[in-house]
Amino acid sequence: MNVGFKEWTLVCDALGRGEQSIIIRKGGIAEGRAGFRFQHEEFLLFPTLFHEQVAKLKLPADTALPAMRADGQHEIRYRARVEWTRDVSDLAVVQRLAPFHCWQDAEIEKRFRYEEEKGKPGVSVAFVRVEKLSAPSIFPDSPKYGGCRSWIQLPELPDEIQAVPVIDEAAHRALEREVLSNLS
């Protein structure tokens, strides 16, 4: 597997700690005419450093962003498997998902309204099973990892790297039931 999904570093950390099992996406500038889609069932979480992300997340204002690696390389620590997705076009439904993610309400509403002028407000929600890699995948930076797009191609993981779920099956299924009940 070498598909990477670009997400804010602090969101990747929340997913990796098992504090979040959903991803809410509106798409990026480079997503094309069709907009964003969870087009891959399995992907590596590619953390991005966006300095304003602390203010857009439900975190203490003094939360520090992790430092970039001094050697200019990227470090991938998590893999995600999409279990299901929903396109949600009702803001009230999206707002009911607030307990299940770390984004500020204003950021979620901004994402929801992103395509409103085109008559297509809404977001894509994915319920994911996150796994921690047995060893991080480390590789040099490249311009091909930049830009405002969600999906990128990454170097292949070494065969010896395994992955284990960050939360147990019972907790994951209980969380799934809660998320689904808030989507109805």
Contacts in CASP RR format, 6 or more apart in sequence:
PFRMAT RR
TARGET T0000
AUTHOR 0000-0000-0000
METHOD contacts of the structure
MODEL  1
MNVGFKEWTLVCDALGRGEQSIIIRKGGIAEGRAGFRFQHEEFLLFPTLF
HEQVAKLKLPADTALPAMRADGQHEIRYRARVEWTRDVSDLAVVQRLAPF
HCWQDAEIEKRFRYEEEKGKPGVSVAFVRVEKLSAPSIFPDSPKYGGCRS
WIQLPELPDEIQAVPVIDEAAHRALEREVLSNLS
1 42 0 8 1.000
1 43 0 8 1.000
1 44 0 8 1.000
1 79 0 8 1.000
1 156 0 8 1.000
1 157 0 8 1.000
2 44 0 8 1.000
2 153 0 8 1.000
2 154 0 8 1.000
2 155 0 8 1.000
2 156 0 8 1.000
2 157 0 8 1.000
3 40 0 8 1.000
3 42 0 8 1.000
3 43 0 8 1.000
3 44 0 8 1.000
3 151 0 8 1.000
3 152 0 8 1.000
3 153 0 8 1.000
3 154 0 8 1.000
4 43 0 8 1.000
4 44 0 8 1.000
4 45 0 8 1.000
4 46 0 8 1.000
4 76 0 8 1.000
4 151 0 8 1.000
4 152 0 8 1.000
4 153 0 8 1.000
4 154 0 8 1.000
5 23 0 8 1.000
5 40 0 8 1.000
5 43 0 8 1.000
5 44 0 8 1.000
5 45 0 8 1.000
5 46 0 8 1.000
5 80 0 8 1.000
5 150 0 8 1.000
5 151 0 8 1.000
6 46 0 8 1.000
6 48 0 8 1.000
6 149 0 8 1.000
6 150 0 8 1.000
6 151 0 8 1.000
6 152 0 8 1.000
7 15 0 8 1.000
7 23 0 8 1.000
7 45 0 8 1.000
7 46 0 8 1.000
7 47 0 8 1.000
7 48 0 8 1.000
8 47 0 8 1.000
8 48 0 8 1.000
8 50 0 8 1.000
8 53 0 8 1.000
8 57 0 8 1.000
9 47 0 8 1.000
9 48 0 8 1.000
9 49 0 8 1.000
9 50 0 8 1.000
9 53 0 8 1.000
9 65 0 8 1.000
9 66 0 8 1.000
10 53 0 8 1.000
10 54 0 8 1.000
10 57 0 8 1.000
10 59 0 8 1.000
10 63 0 8 1.000
10 65 0 8 1.000
10 102 0 8 1.000
11 20 0 8 1.000
11 23 0 8 1.000
11 53 0 8 1.000
11 57 0 8 1.000
11 102 0 8 1.000
11 103 0 8 1.000
12 45 0 8 1.000
12 46 0 8 1.000
12 47 0 8 1.000
12 77 0 8 1.000
12 78 0 8 1.000
13 47 0 8 1.000
13 66 0 8 1.000
14 20 0 8 1.000
14 101 0 8 1.000
14 102 0 8 1.000
15 21 0 8 1.000
15 23 0 8 1.000
15 45 0 8 1.000
15 78 0 8 1.000
15 80 0 8 1.000
15 128 0 8 1.000
15 130 0 8 1.000
15 166 0 8 1.000
16 45 0 8 1.000
16 77 0 8 1.000
16 78 0 8 1.000
16 130 0 8 1.000
16 132 0 8 1.000
16 166 0 8 1.000
17 166 0 8 1.000
18 130 0 8 1.000
18 166 0 8 1.000
18 167 0 8 1.000
19 102 0 8 1.000
20 100 0 8 1.000
20 101 0 8 1.000
20 102 0 8 1.000
21 100 0 8 1.000
21 127 0 8 1.000
21 128 0 8 1.000
21 129 0 8 1.000
21 130 0 8 1.000
21 167 0 8 1.000
21 172 0 8 1.000
21 175 0 8 1.000
21 176 0 8 1.000
21 179 0 8 1.000
22 97 0 8 1.000
22 100 0 8 1.000
22 101 0 8 1.000
22 125 0 8 1.000
22 126 0 8 1.000
22 127 0 8 1.000
22 128 0 8 1.000
22 179 0 8 1.000
23 38 0 8 1.000
23 80 0 8 1.000
23 125 0 8 1.000
23 126 0 8 1.000
23 128 0 8 1.000
24 94 0 8 1.000
24 97 0 8 1.000
24 101 0 8 1.000
24 103 0 8 1.000
24 108 0 8 1.000
24 111 0 8 1.000
24 123 0 8 1.000
24 124 0 8 1.000
24 125 0 8 1.000
25 36 0 8 1.000
25 38 0 8 1.000
25 111 0 8 1.000
25 123 0 8 1.000
25 124 0 8 1.000
25 126 0 8 1.000
25 150 0 8 1.000
26 36 0 8 1.000
26 111 0 8 1.000
26 112 0 8 1.000
26 114 0 8 1.000
26 115 0 8 1.000
26 122 0 8 1.000
26 123 0 8 1.000
26 124 0 8 1.000
27 35 0 8 1.000
27 36 0 8 1.000
27 114 0 8 1.000
27 124 0 8 1.000
27 150 0 8 1.000
28 35 0 8 1.000
28 36 0 8 1.000
28 148 0 8 1.000
28 149 0 8 1.000
28 150 0 8 1.000
29 148 0 8 1.000
29 149 0 8 1.000
30 147 0 8 1.000
30 148 0 8 1.000
30 149 0 8 1.000
31 149 0 8 1.000
31 150 0 8 1.000
35 115 0 8 1.000
36 124 0 8 1.000
36 150 0 8 1.000
37 124 0 8 1.000
38 82 0 8 1.000
38 85 0 8 1.000
38 124 0 8 1.000
38 126 0 8 1.000
39 151 0 8 1.000
40 82 0 8 1.000
40 151 0 8 1.000
41 81 0 8 1.000
41 82 0 8 1.000
42 79 0 8 1.000
42 80 0 8 1.000
42 81 0 8 1.000
42 82 0 8 1.000
43 79 0 8 1.000
43 80 0 8 1.000
43 151 0 8 1.000
44 76 0 8 1.000
44 78 0 8 1.000
44 79 0 8 1.000
44 80 0 8 1.000
44 137 0 8 1.000
44 154 0 8 1.000
44 157 0 8 1.000
45 76 0 8 1.000
45 77 0 8 1.000
45 78 0 8 1.000
45 79 0 8 1.000
45 80 0 8 1.000
45 130 0 8 1.000
46 74 0 8 1.000
46 76 0 8 1.000
46 145 0 8 1.000
46 152 0 8 1.000
46 154 0 8 1.000
47 66 0 8 1.000
47 75 0 8 1.000
47 76 0 8 1.000
49 65 0 8 1.000
49 66 0 8 1.000
49 68 0 8 1.000
51 65 0 8 1.000
53 65 0 8 1.000
54 61 0 8 1.000
54 63 0 8 1.000
54 65 0 8 1.000
55 61 0 8 1.000
55 104 0 8 1.000
56 103 0 8 1.000
56 104 0 8 1.000
56 106 0 8 1.000
56 107 0 8 1.000
57 63 0 8 1.000
57 102 0 8 1.000
57 103 0 8 1.000
57 104 0 8 1.000
57 107 0 8 1.000
58 102 0 8 1.000
58 103 0 8 1.000
58 104 0 8 1.000
59 102 0 8 1.000
69 75 0 8 1.000
72 140 0 8 1.000
72 141 0 8 1.000
73 138 0 8 1.000
73 139 0 8 1.000
73 140 0 8 1.000
73 141 0 8 1.000
74 138 0 8 1.000
74 139 0 8 1.000
74 140 0 8 1.000
74 141 0 8 1.000
74 145 0 8 1.000
75 136 0 8 1.000
75 137 0 8 1.000
75 138 0 8 1.000
76 133 0 8 1.000
76 136 0 8 1.000
76 137 0 8 1.000
76 138 0 8 1.000
76 154 0 8 1.000
77 132 0 8 1.000
77 133 0 8 1.000
77 136 0 8 1.000
77 137 0 8 1.000
78 130 0 8 1.000
78 131 0 8 1.000
78 132 0 8 1.000
78 133 0 8 1.000
78 166 0 8 1.000
79 130 0 8 1.000
79 131 0 8 1.000
79 133 0 8 1.000
79 163 0 8 1.000
80 128 0 8 1.000
80 129 0 8 1.000
80 130 0 8 1.000
80 131 0 8 1.000
81 128 0 8 1.000
81 129 0 8 1.000
81 131 0 8 1.000
82 126 0 8 1.000
82 127 0 8 1.000
82 128 0 8 1.000
83 126 0 8 1.000
83 127 0 8 1.000
83 128 0 8 1.000
83 129 0 8 1.000
83 176 0 8 1.000
84 126 0 8 1.000
84 127 0 8 1.000
85 124 0 8 1.000
85 125 0 8 1.000
85 126 0 8 1.000
85 127 0 8 1.000
86 124 0 8 1.000
86 125 0 8 1.000
86 183 0 8 1.000
87 122 0 8 1.000
87 123 0 8 1.000
87 124 0 8 1.000
87 125 0 8 1.000
88 94 0 8 1.000
88 122 0 8 1.000
88 123 0 8 1.000
88 124 0 8 1.000
88 125 0 8 1.000
88 183 0 8 1.000
89 120 0 8 1.000
89 121 0 8 1.000
89 122 0 8 1.000
91 109 0 8 1.000
91 112 0 8 1.000
91 121 0 8 1.000
91 122 0 8 1.000
93 182 0 8 1.000
93 183 0 8 1.000
94 108 0 8 1.000
94 112 0 8 1.000
94 122 0 8 1.000
94 123 0 8 1.000
94 125 0 8 1.000
95 105 0 8 1.000
95 108 0 8 1.000
95 109 0 8 1.000
96 182 0 8 1.000
96 183 0 8 1.000
97 108 0 8 1.000
97 125 0 8 1.000
97 179 0 8 1.000
97 182 0 8 1.000
97 183 0 8 1.000
98 105 0 8 1.000
98 108 0 8 1.000
100 175 0 8 1.000
100 178 0 8 1.000
100 179 0 8 1.000
100 182 0 8 1.000
101 108 0 8 1.000
103 111 0 8 1.000
108 123 0 8 1.000
111 122 0 8 1.000
111 123 0 8 1.000
112 121 0 8 1.000
112 122 0 8 1.000
112 123 0 8 1.000
113 121 0 8 1.000
113 122 0 8 1.000
114 121 0 8 1.000
114 122 0 8 1.000
115 121 0 8 1.000
115 122 0 8 1.000
125 183 0 8 1.000
127 176 0 8 1.000
127 179 0 8 1.000
129 165 0 8 1.000
129 172 0 8 1.000
130 165 0 8 1.000
130 166 0 8 1.000
130 167 0 8 1.000
131 163 0 8 1.000
131 164 0 8 1.000
131 165 0 8 1.000
131 166 0 8 1.000
132 163 0 8 1.000
132 164 0 8 1.000
132 165 0 8 1.000
132 166 0 8 1.000
133 157 0 8 1.000
133 161 0 8 1.000
133 162 0 8 1.000
133 163 0 8 1.000
134 160 0 8 1.000
134 161 0 8 1.000
134 162 0 8 1.000
134 163 0 8 1.000
134 164 0 8 1.000
135 158 0 8 1.000
135 160 0 8 1.000
135 161 0 8 1.000
137 154 0 8 1.000
137 155 0 8 1.000
137 157 0 8 1.000
137 158 0 8 1.000
137 161 0 8 1.000
139 154 0 8 1.000
139 155 0 8 1.000
144 152 0 8 1.000
144 153 0 8 1.000
145 152 0 8 1.000
145 154 0 8 1.000
146 152 0 8 1.000
165 172 0 8 1.000
167 175 0 8 1.000
END
